[in-house]
Amino acid sequence: MVLRRSVLLGALTALLPASAWAAEPVSPLALKAFALIDGLDVEHNWPAGVHVNWRTGVPDGRPEKLEGKHTHCSAFAAAAAESLGIYLLRPPDHGQMLLANAQYDWLLSQGAAQGWQPIRTMAQAQDAANQGMFAVAVYHNRNDDRPGHIAIIRPGAKSPQQLAAEGPDVTQAGGTNYRSASLKQGFAGHPRAWKNQEFLLFAHAIDAKDLN
């Protein structure tokens, strides 16, 4: 497997800067980008337990090949990225099964070449989202044959204390699909991800021309 826990646990030890911090104002670009993301209607598309068209989230009638209730966090994240003109590992380059784990490894190994930047703290991730970047939190399951998770960070104005307690708000598909929930709530299906900070943060610039 690609470098994971040993790197990320050291990188994410300090969740917030020691100095006083307040979130960047939410930019017009961020508002426009999230109008597109919210328009994908994740609360009603990408339902768990059925096979979906990864790009639209609409069930396509194909049989599932994974035991248990397959969820679609990674397909939704890839579809949202595509809607903004951003490449995130997606079908057909990788199947929908265990895609979040693969996206984690891809972001570490190939993301920089595709314009992705690693982010060290949740405060920085919040600022990136507020400035109009596409920011994600991504988790690789400790067991390679079990699904990981990925969520999109929403613009917001949480205090440092709120970020430390629950993380920024995110949009995601999963066992429950959320238009907006805290990162802690969104990752509830993977308790270690939040408790041990076993996730990475990345952001990609959004070109305003791709939103027209």
ABEGO torsion letter per residue (X at the ends): XBBBAAAAAAAAABABBABBBBBBBBBAAAAAAAAAAAAAGAAABGBBGBBBBAAAGBBAGBBBABBEBBBAAAAAAAAAAAAAGBBBBBOAABBABGAAAAAAAAAAAAAAAAGBBBBABAAAAAAAAAAGBBBBBBBBBABAABBBBBBBBBBBABBAAAAAAAEBBBBBBEABBBABBBAAAAAAABAAAAAAGABBBBBBBBBAAAAX
